[in-house]
Amino acid sequence: MGYVIVCSNQENDPITKDIAMLQRILHHSHPSVTLRYIDITEEETNNVLKHFSVFH
């Protein structure tokens, strides 16, 4: 369920907002717990950052 909520993120809705909301829904103590719960790994995070550019 958590992964689906995060992956259904709207274009104009920052993913950090979704993580924070999911954290509240699941009563997790820290965002890292939520990320681990939805199986977002450091490798996936690094891959996103590699392709991220402020200047499109």
C-alpha positions as CSV (number, residue, x, y, z in Angstrom):
1,M,0.0,0.0,0.0
2,G,2.7,2.5,0.9
3,Y,4.7,2.0,-2.3
4,V,1.5,2.6,-4.3
5,I,0.8,5.9,-2.5
6,V,4.3,7.2,-3.2
7,C,4.3,6.0,-6.8
8,S,1.0,7.6,-7.5
9,N,2.6,11.0,-6.8
10,Q,1.1,13.9,-8.8
11,E,3.5,15.9,-10.9
12,N,3.1,19.1,-8.9
13,D,3.1,17.3,-5.5
14,P,6.6,16.8,-4.1
15,I,7.5,13.2,-3.2
16,T,8.7,14.4,0.2
17,K,5.1,15.5,1.0
18,D,3.9,12.0,0.2
19,I,6.6,10.4,2.4
20,A,5.6,12.6,5.3
21,M,1.9,11.9,4.8
22,L,2.6,8.1,4.6
23,Q,4.8,8.4,7.7
24,R,1.9,9.9,9.6
25,I,-0.7,7.3,8.2
26,L,1.6,4.4,9.3
27,H,2.6,6.0,12.6
28,H,6.3,5.7,11.8
29,S,8.7,7.5,14.0
30,H,11.0,8.7,11.2
31,P,10.9,9.1,7.4
32,S,13.8,6.5,7.1
33,V,11.5,3.9,8.6
34,T,8.8,4.7,6.0
35,L,11.4,4.5,3.2
36,R,12.6,1.1,4.5
37,Y,8.9,0.0,4.7
38,I,8.2,0.8,1.1
39,D,11.6,-0.6,0.1
40,I,13.2,2.5,-1.3
41,T,16.9,1.8,-1.1
42,E,19.9,4.1,-1.0
43,E,20.8,2.7,-4.5
44,E,17.5,3.8,-5.9
45,T,17.9,7.2,-4.3
46,N,21.3,7.6,-5.8
47,N,20.0,6.7,-9.2
48,V,17.4,9.3,-9.1
49,L,19.9,11.9,-7.9
50,K,22.3,11.0,-10.8
51,H,19.6,11.9,-13.3
52,F,18.3,14.9,-11.4
53,S,19.0,18.4,-12.9
54,V,17.8,21.7,-11.7
55,F,18.4,23.1,-15.2
56,H,16.1,21.3,-17.7
